[in-house]
Amino acid sequence: MSRPSALVVTGPGTNRDRDVVFALDLAGAEAATVDVAQLAGHPALLDEARIAVVAGGFSYGDALGAGRLLALDLTAAHGGHLGEALRAFVTSGRPVIGICNGFQVLTRAGLLPGALGHNDHGRFDCRWVTLAPVAGSRSIWLDDNADEIHCPIAHGEGRYVHPDPAALAANGQVAFHYSGANPNGSIDAIAGVSDESGLVLGLMPHPENHVIVRQHPRYRHDPDTARHLGLRVFEAAVRHVK
């Protein structure tokens, strides 16, 4: 079977797009990157993709708040045609993921519930964390593997907030919890959420930075490292579109 196409959306300041392309390639997709300005001028590029990713980084230097300007590009610029195209992408059954800054973008664009605020300790935080998949989540980006995922975070505004996290959980929209330390004070230790369809996922940690064993800082000492790869997030989406 041919490799499904994936589109990685970037903006000025994005810095994890190459990592996402590498992850998608390992997962079995054919990935290409496109700048949001180019995509705004040619929203039909989305028609050719089966998977869309809003990559992480510091779009526009996080001016006016993390992800705000890129979210405006995605939803309001150029007459809002790109926002309409992205919503049509999801309506047609194709999955979207926003990682770190991309998660902030998708919440600001109204494609995911809740919002991201400053870390509760008031500092930028860069460290490895542990993600626990939530049983019963409706997200298509999860598989049946109950093993935790190990991957890094790198953000100053990663505290997830929502007025009714219990309702999110009851609706199957919580995809990941932080296991152990909650690095940013997110409500109910929520690390990743989906929309009601399960097609759109947002998370602050970077699964694209643990797709091969040697990326883990303890891979030489921990024989179980391979059980905790973030690669399976991307593999789940590729299986879904196939």
N, C-alpha and C positions, 0 to 999 in steps of 0.2 A: 504494500500500500504506500502511496506517495506521502511525503512529509507535509503535514499541514502548514500553511503559512501563518506567520505571526508578525505583528507590527509593534515595534517598541517606540513609544512616543517620548520625545525629549524636549527640553526647553533650555534656554540659556542658564548654565549652571548645573545642569544634570550631570552626574558623574558615575552612575552605576549602569548605564545602558549597555556597555560592552560586557559587563558581568551577566546581565540578563540575557543577552544574545548567546553567550556561551552556555548558560543554563538551558535555554530553549533548544539549542543545538544538541546538547547531550540528551535532552528529553525526547528528541525525535521530531522537532519542528524546524522549519526553514524561516529564520528570523531576519528582519530588516529593520533599520532605524529610520525614523522620520522626525524632523524638527516640527514643532507645533505650528510654526508659521507656514511651512511648506504644506502641512496637512490641512491647515485652514484654507489655503488656496486650492487644494485638491482633495476635498473630503471623500471623494470617490475611492481614494486609496484604501479606505476602510472596507470597501466592498470586496476587495481582493484578499482580505485577511480572515483567518478563522479564529485567531486569538489576538487580543490587544493588551499591551502592558504600558502603564504610565510609570516610567522608571524613577528611581530615587535620585537624590542629589540635593541641591540647594537652588532650585529654579529661581531665576532673577535675584539671586542672593538672599532669598526669603524676604525681599522688600515688602513692606506693608503687612507682613505676617507670612508664615510658612505656607507656600502653595497658593497664595491668594491670586497673584498675577497670572500664573499658569492656568489656574481654574477659570479666570476670566477669559483667557485665550480659548479655552476649551468650550466655553458655554456662551459667551456674549460677543466676542470679537467677530468681525466679518459677518454681522447680521445674525449671529447665533447658529449659522448653518452647521458648524462643526459639532456643537452640542446636540443638535437634532440628529446628526449622523451617528454620534456615539450612542445616543439612546436607542436609535433604530438598530444599531449593532447588537445591543443587548436584547432588544425585543425579538430579534431574529434567532436568538438562542446561542449566541456566541459569547464566550467568557472574556471578562476583563479583570485585570488585577492592578492595583496601585500599591506600590511598595514605598514605605517611608514618606518622602516628599510626595510621591504618587498617591499615597493614602490620604494625605492632607488635601491634595488636589480633588480627589473624588468626593470627599465629604463636603468641601466647599462648593463643588459643582452640583451637589444634591443627588449624586448617584449612590451614596452610602449614608446611613443614618449616623447621627452623633457628630462630634467634632473633636479636634485635637488641640490641647492647650499646652502651656509650658510645663515642663517636668516639675513635679512638686518640690524637688530640692533646689530648683532654680538654676541648674547648671546643665551644660551640654554633657551628654553621657555616651561614651563609646566603650562597649564591652560585649562579651558573649553572654547570651541568655538561653534559657530552655523554654521551648514552647510545647504545651500539651494540647493535642488535637481534642476537640470537644465531640464526644459521642452524640450522635443524633443531629449534628450540624447538617444543614441542607446545602452547604457549599460544595460545588463540583470540584473545587481545588483541593479537596481532601480525599484521601483514599481510605481503605479499611484498616490500614496499619495504625495500631494504637501507640507505637513507639513515639517518644518525644523527639522533637527536632531541635538541634543545636545550631544557632547562627548568631551573628553579631547585630547590635544596634549601633546607631550613630545619629543622635538627634537631640535637639534642645526643646522641641515642642512635640512630645510623643504621648502625653497623658490623655488617654481616651476618656471622653465624657459623654454621658447620655442620661436623659431624665428618667428613663425606666429600663435599666439593664435587665431586670427580671423578665420584662415582656420580650426583649430581644432574645434572651435565652429560651423562653418558652416557645418562641417562633422559629427556633433553630437557626438564628442568625449569628450566634457567637461561634466563631470557627476555632479560635485558639485562646487559651489562657496562658499567662506567664506562670511557669512552674518554679516554685522556690521564690527567688527575689523578684519583686515587682519593680522594675528599674525606673519608672516614671510616675507612679501613683495612679495609673489607670484604674477607673472604677471596676470593681470586681475582678481586678487583674486581667482585664480583657486585652488581648494582644492583636486580635484580628476579627473582623466582622464582615458579614456578607449582606447583600440586599435580599429582598424577599424571594427573588427567583433563585438565589444561590449561585448565579452566574458571575456576579461582581464581588470581588474580595479585596479588602484593604487590610494591610498589616504594617506595623512600624519596623519590626526586625527584617533582616535581609536574607531570606533563604537562598538567594542567588549567589551568596558568598560562602555557601557550604554545599557545593555540588560534587566535589571530589574529596576523598578522605584527607588528603594532605593539606587541605585548607584549615582543618581544625587545629587549634594550637596544641592539642594533646594527642595528636594522631600517632605519635611514636610511642606513647605510653598507655593509650587506652585502646584495647583491641575491639571495643564495641562502637568505635567512632562511626563505622559504616552504617550502623543501624539508625543514625540520627541525621542523615543527610537532608538538606532542604530541597534537594533535587526532586523529591517525590511530589512536591507541590506542583511543579511544572509538568511532570509526567502525568499527573491526574488530569490536568487540563488537556494535554495532547490526546490521552485516551478518550476523553469526553467528546472532543470534536471529531475524532475518527469514527 
